[in-house]
């Protein structure tokens, strides 16, 4: 569960979020869209508790929080297996159990056989799969994804999205997927909110996803 109630946040004189409210139940997948600089990453930071709102309140379900960044952020001196296992060890799991579970998750993201490769030996897409495995292996109550596939080519992005859909399907993890690409959000999310230029949000009506996409691209074209 994640609840934002009338949340506003500024940095110095710059208002980033203005009176933002929404509520997510356990297992909801929320897409957050909008151009650069409208507060998408700030919203994620509020969920983690790294920063606090100036006004309003943020409530987040108790439990682990997984985070997938734009870059994999793997430890270069550790193998793929150990990069996943270290997150499990930080949750209190003993060493052997952490390595077994890490291997299971690497298999689930399609990296069986690459457990002992270091990040420099992996492609960008493979490294990002390790990052996804690391985030999900801790069985997070909340999974936050900050444009996790922005740096991969379109074909690889498609396969990574399919993988992520499968991993999240039917689960109890509440996920927030930040992207500037509406098509990604429509593909993955149950609900989508748009952060707007006035720093408020609006929730998109997904009863006709094709119409939502047409309206989005029409507005984008009009602004060019």
ABEGO torsion letter per residue (X at the ends): XBBBBGBBBBBEABBABBGBBBBBBBGBBBBBBEBBGAGAAAAAAAAAGABBBABEBBBBBBEBBBBBBABAGBBAABBAAAAAAAAAAAAGBBAAAAAAAAAAAAAAAGABGAAABBAAABBAAAAAAAAAAAAAAAGBABBBBBGAAAABBAAAAAAAAAAAAAAABGBABBBBBBBABAAAAAAABABBBBBBAAGBBBBBBAABAAAAAAAAAAAAAAAX
